[in-house]
């Protein structure tokens, strides 16, 4: 999907393709409407063999 030039600066929810005024409003939308997806990815742990860079 190609966004018009006027909307390129606005954050977009890639789960439902809606655009928002700010990142905070997008976060609130995702936590309310896509709660199962957000909760699943918050609980992720590093996979075996992942390397942490300090």
Beta strands, then each sheet from edge to edge (+ up, - down):
end
